[in-house]
């Protein structure tokens, strides 16, 4: 049940549909869950994989899930819990952690405050699963965000860095524990980190970069698609939409997820072809071209695309007995046993009906406008034949009082109640207030017992898990033709698809199924026959096969050969049908727009040499400079050992990340901070790190001019976070300078680095900017003297004449170049570095590499700074903002997609402001943070 976008072209899918006849065309053979597990176990039972899943919003627990309680606690919550549980049951998987938010609030159950919850595994019969001290599947709740308060997902964004830091500590600790148990003393790093939804995708990208492990992403519902829907409705302006839903912050998180992910898992092809293609970072045509070039051994010039893989969600069938015999006979035998009392929820529903023996049309959805329940009620109310033949049951979550519901949900529910009154549907429509999660199965059974129908009329449904659930209980379905139900219908062939905007079409489809008993029975039987296509074992088998195919990555200095297949992550797959007809030319525009066939700007990439001799002089110089000094992990460990970085023994680390207008201002702040934190404290317990956009030679010049020694500092994060150095008494490593470079950091951050292909594209971009306004001279030009192999620097003569960061970032994404763009030094310099490198990520690297405690880190920043300034503000470290410093850089942040409050919690106790040039104020701020007694 998996499809890879690169494996074949889009074809005519009409032949895959059947018309409820006996033909099995387009229908996959029935899958036995036991067979799937046995085959998988024989191949992978010796592996001991550690998998991390992330789902941040909503209320998540293993049992009695409160689905429908609010818009954040819905199908995604159920999916991630069942995925974790199912993966934990698979042979070869040792441990699964589902990371979510710990919620300790008076208005939610105490169980959501438990730090850890073990998920009881439902293993397949007759198969053993290795049990170890820490094995199994767990929900791990990470505390972040407002204490004692449950908040909606739109308000979680400023707290993401806090989650990332805390989750990073958990993963490191767990990897160490697993290493002692099953890794021979070496840490067992996650084989993948899988983010679910945009907020978790943002988190997974940062964690993947900090740990250098593969990332997987599932969007569930996408921001650009939601934005388009809301704009079409016309009720809110773009500004109001952004303010309410934080939509631009969400979209940027999804773009970053595309940048960082090796695999993007979707439920349907529709999600790829109609939703993901709206993003700057994904183009289906370019994706196929790149994979074809890899297949043929042709250079991609530093361009990368994530692999889109279609894997429908699974379902647990252990408690459901398929009806393979006569439909009516099976129903009578299993469901009409007079010795078994009816479930309580049956009477709760049937009390609404004047004639409860009529077929029951069942809708199971939150009272959300996009679920389109009001159109369903109108269709039912205006179709007299349907009203005479059937009842309607609307299960719309749980509620105590409509006045206590959210405004949108309350509005929809009130509209439904008014429609029931308008059409006088009393005695024909049920709308129970409460149901337990375990009672959902009984509700499906009741609908099947009455020979009813399940309907999902949503305007668009990303997947439609309820359709699979309904089919498992023998219910024919009517579903929207927009989204995932199309793929589900193609496999199950157990109902009808409708236009959700066509009220008459909905009524006709429902009437056809409840009135035609032969059609009803045929749809029921088809659903039961094909349902195991969506079993969790089948889902997990495909899922794990894809993850294992990723090129293994983990912290370079502790690489373990765990026996996983060394398959290139960018391999195009086994099948590329019709690839001989696909043009492999890479053509791009430098105007920031996606290119359509026949309307292209040819960069002539394929005519340029890409050999080692064609590398720029700077790269060769750096390679020659580092050759023989730090030549790999083992040699690096000799040169970059604990003697070079003693900060692991420090009680507190102070990071000076101030972006000053001039180097003299920078030096003055350095000296004041050093003087303040050293005063009255032993130097052995205090560590100081410089974090800057300057090069290492520029840093050295600043220190020498102020009479400071590099040995006074523990580390130097340079070139906007692309380079990491430590002080050294020798000048062998960096010619003429007393530093040693951490090449492990380079290997840690070079994932998807475009290299020479990226550099050449940037040079052409700079030339295009200059050509547009020749009268201005050279507006922007490549600065080879400040560039390194992992930082391409450009001088900017007039910052007002070049596009903002978001535009250049968009341009690079459209061309499949994955990088981190930063304007620095008041916009007079531009740095392009690896996508998962930054000054904030460098601190996380030091946490992973050397074990520094981020809670004991204090970061000094200005009131504003370089365009990467916001990344330094969040997290579990402390932040001191120096007033009046860096304010000239505010123009770099003027043209933002989203406000700073979507990044930083304005009331954070970890952030204080103080006067920049007053030592006593700095001391007071540190006392307020509880960092030092100074």
C-alpha positions, 0 to 999 in steps of 0.5 A, a space after each residue: 500500500 505504498 507509492 513513491 512519487 518517483 516510481 513511475 509517472 501519473 497515469 490514467 487512474 480511471 481503470 482502477 475503479 470498479 462499479 461494484 461488480 465482480 471484477 477485481 481489477 484495480 483491487 489488491 489481494 487480501 493481506 494477512 497480518 500474520 503473513 506480513 509479520 512473519 515475513 518481516 520477522 524473518 528478515 529484520 528480527 535481529 535489528 534493534 531500532 530506536 524510533 522517535 515520533 513527535 506530535 505536540 498539540 492536543 491531549 495524547 494518551 494511550 487509552 480512552 482518548 478524548 477524541 473530539 474534545 477540541 480541534 487539536 485532539 482528533 484523528 492525528 492523536 489517534 493515528 500517532 498513538 496507534 502508529 507508536 503502538 504498532 511499531 513497538 510490536 514489529 520485530 526489529 524495533 526495540 524502542 519507540 518514543 512518542 514525544 508530546 507536551 506534558 500538560 498539568 492543568 486543572 481543566 484536563 485529566 491528571 494522566 496528561 501530566 504523567 512524564 511517561 506512559 507505556 503503550 500496551 502492545 498488541 502483538 500478532 499471535 504466535 510471534 514473539 517480540 524481544 522484551 528488554 529493560 527499556 524496550 517497547 513503545 512509550 508516550 514521553 511527555 516533555 514539559 514546555 510552554 505555560 505551566 498549569 495551562 492547556 493551550 491550543 496549537 496556534 499558541 505553541 509556536 513560541 515555545 518550540 525551541 524549549 521543547 527541542 532543547 528538552 527533547 534533545 536531552 531526553 534522546 541523548 539520555 535514552 540513546 546512552 541507556 540503550 547503548 548500555 543495554 543493547 549497543 555494547 556501550 556505544 549510544 544507540 541513536 534514533 534510526 529516524 525522527 518523525 515529526 507529525 504536523 507543522 509544529 512537530 516538523 519544525 521540532 524534528 528538523 532542529 533535532 535532526 540537525 542537532 543529532 545528525 540523524 534522518 528526519 521523516 515528516 507527515 504533514 496531516 493537514 497543510 498550511 497553504 491548503 488551509 490558507 487557500 480554503 480560508 481565502 476562498 471563503 472570504 470571511 477573513 482577510 489574509 492578515 486576520 487569517 495569519 493572526 488567528 491561525 499563525 498560518 505563515 509561521 506554520 507554512 515556514 515550518 512546513 517548508 523547513 520540514 521539506 528542507 530537512 526531511 529525507 522522506 515525507 509520508 503522505 496518506 494519498 497521492 492527492 496530498 502530493 499533487 494538489 497540496 505539496 506542489 503549492 510549496 516552494 520546496 517541492 516540485 513533482 517534475 523537478 523531483 522526478 528529474 533529480 531522481 532520474 539524474 541520480 539513477 543515470 549518474 548525472 550531477 544534480 548540482 547540489 540540488 535535493 528533493 525529499 522523497 514523497 511516499 504514499 503510505 495509508 494509515 493503518 488500523 487495528 483489527 485484533 478486536 474485529 472478526 471479519 464477516 466472510 459468510 452470508 451477510 444477513 446470517 452473520 449479522 443475526 448470528 453475531 449481533 442479534 444474540 439475545 444473551 448479549 445485552 445491547 451496549 448503553 450507547 445504543 439506547 442513548 442514540 435510539 432514544 432520539 428516533 421515533 422508528 429506531 428500526 430504520 437504517 441509520 445514516 452515521 456521520 462521525 465528525 467534529 462540528 467544524 465548518 470544513 466537515 460540512 455537516 450542515 450540508 448533510 443535514 440540508 440534504 437529509 431534510 430536503 429529500 423526503 424519500 430519504 427521510 422516510 427510509 432512514 434516520 440520521 445520527 450525528 456524533 459530533 464529539 463531546 459537550 456539556 454546554 454549547 456555551 462552553 464550546 469554542 466559538 466556531 464549533 458552537 456556531 456550527 452546532 447551533 446551525 445544525 440544531 436550527 436546521 433540524 427545527 426548520 425541517 422538523 426532523 425531530 424523531 429522525 436525527 440523533 445528536 448525542 452529547 457524550 460518548 466514550 472512545 471505546 463506544 465508537 465501535 458500538 456506534 459503527 455496529 449499530 449502524 451496520 445492524 440497521 443496514 445503515 450507511 456511513 458518510 464523510 461529507 467533508 469539503 476536503 479530507 486529507 485521508 479519512 480514517 473513519 471510512 476504513 473503520 466503518 468498512 471494518 464493521 461492515 458499513 458501506 460508505 458515502 464520501 467526499 471526492 476531494 482528497 484521501 477517500 478517492 484512494 480508499 474507495 479505489 481499494 475497498 470499493 465499498 460505496 460512492 463518492 460525491 461532490 461535497 458542495 452538491 447537496 442533491 448528489 449527497 442525498 441521491 447517494 445515500 438514498 441509493 445505498 439504503 434503498 438498494 439492498 443488493 448494492 448495500 450487501 455488495 458494498 459491505 462484502 467488498 469492504 470486509 474483503 479488502 479491509 486488511 489492505 489497511 492493517 497496521 502490520 502492512 503499514 509498519 512493514 512499508 514504513 520501516 522498509 522506507 526508513 531503513 533505506 535512508 542513508 544512516 547518519 548519526 554523530 560523526 565521532 561515534 559512528 556505529 555499523 549497525 548492519 542497516 543496509 547502506 542504501 543512498 537516501 536519494 536513490 530513485 527507486 527500482 522503477 522509473 517508467 517512461 523516464 526516457 521521455 522525461 527531459 532531464 535539463 535543469 532550468 530555473 528562473 532567478 525571479 523567484 517563480 516556479 518554472 513551467 515547461 516551455 517558459 524557462 531560464 536556462 542556467 546552463 548548469 549541465 555545461 559546467 565542469 563539476 570535477 575536483 579541478 573545477 572547485 574554487 580556489 578557496 575550497 582547495 585552500 581549505 582542504 589543503 590547510 586541513 589535510 593531515 591535521 584533522 583528517 577524520 573522526 579519530 584524528 579529530 578526537 585527538 585534536 579536538 579533545 576535552 583538553 581543547 574544550 573544557 566547557 564540559 566541566 563548567 558550571 555555567 557557559 556564557 555566550 556572547 552573541 551580540 551583533 554590534 554595529 562596529 567591531 569596536 562596539 563588539 569588543 567593548 561588550 565582550 570585555 564588559 561581559 568577561 569582566 562581569 562574569 569573571 569577577 569573584 568567580 573561579 575561571 575554572 567554573 566559568 566558560 565563555 563562547 563567542 558567537 558571531 557572523 565574523 570569520 575566525 581571523 576577524 575574531 582574532 583581530 578583535 581580540 588582539 586589538 583589545 588585549 584579550 587572549 583566545 585562551 580566555 574563551 572556550 569556543 568560537 562560533 563563526 560565520 553565522 554558525 557554519 564554523 566552530 573553533 576552539 582555542 589552541 596554543 598551536 598555530 598548526 591547524 589554522 595557519 598563523 592563528 591559535 585555533 583548531 577547527 572542529 571538522 566533526 561539526 562540518 560533517 555534522 551540518 553538511 547534510 544537503 549542502 549544495 556546495 559548488 552548485 549552490 555557489 555558482 547559482 548565488 554568483 549568478 543571482 548576484 549578477 542578475 541583481 547588479 544587471 537590473 540596476 547597472 547605474 548603482 554599480 555592484 550592489 552585491 558581489 561574492 566575497 571570496 576572502 570571507 567565504 569558507 567551504 561551508 559559508 558563501 559570503 557576499 558583500 552588499 553595498 546597498 541593502 535596500 536594493 536587494 530582496 529580503 531574506 524570505 525572498 532569497 530563501 524562496 528562490 533557493 527552495 524553488 531551485 531545490 537548493 537547501 540552505 540557510 540564508 542570513 543577512 548580517 552586520 546591518 545587511 552589509 553582508 550576506 551569508 549562505 550556510 548549510 540548512 541545518 547550521 546556525 548559531 543556535 544549532 551550534 549550541 545544541 551541537 556542543 550539548 550533544 558533543 560535549 555534554 554542556 547543560 543548556 539550562 546553565 547557558 546564558 546568551 547575551 544578545 542585542 535588542 536586535 541583530 542579524 536575520 538569524 537573531 530570533 533563533 538565539 532567543 528561545 529554548 531552555 537557556 537564559 537570555 540577556 538582552 542588552 538594550 540599545 545594541 543592534 537597533 540599526 539591524 531592525 530594518 532586516 526584520 521589517 519585512 517578516 512573514 510573521 511577528 517575533 511573538 510567534 517565535 519568542 514568548 514575550 513573558 518568558 522568565 528566562 529572558 531579561 533586559 538590561 543596559 548594555 554599557 553598565 556592569 552593575 546592570 549586567 550583574 543585576 540581570 544575572 542575579 535575577 536569572 539566578 545564574 551567578 552570585 556576582 
